Amino acid sequence: MPLPPFQFSLAPEKLWQAINAWTWTFEGSQLGLVNVNIGETRHPEIERAILDEVGSYGRQLGRIGDALEVLMRHFDREGLSERERDALAVLEGDLAQIRGIKARERAAPAPRDGGGSEVG
């Protein structure tokens, strides 16, 4: 049975790494405290450059979501099937939930480090 992953803080502000001790020690060809696997890609150097210069996958998806919301606000849905309208409604709900989480997290007080000074 695989061990459950645990988390630890690498920095005081919302930066964490999930560690699964089983895969960390027994699977794959890498062995280290923090290994980042960007997935199977034929051009990993391009993928790393995009992550470094454009933004994380989350940031990229957030921007795509923002653009889709703009398009959906101006899109005539009259010719769509019920299933197609439902798919857009689900996406709108997900994007609204993401906005709520971001607002909640941004409004939360900044965590304190061991010395008691504010970070940010």
Secondary structure, 3 states (H helix, E strand, C coil): CCCCCEEEEEECCCEEEEECHHHHHHCCCCCCCCCCCCCCCCCHHHHHHHHHHCCCHHHHHHHHHHHHHHHHHCCCCCCCCHHHHHHHHHHHHHHHHHHHHHHHHHHCCCCECCCCCECC
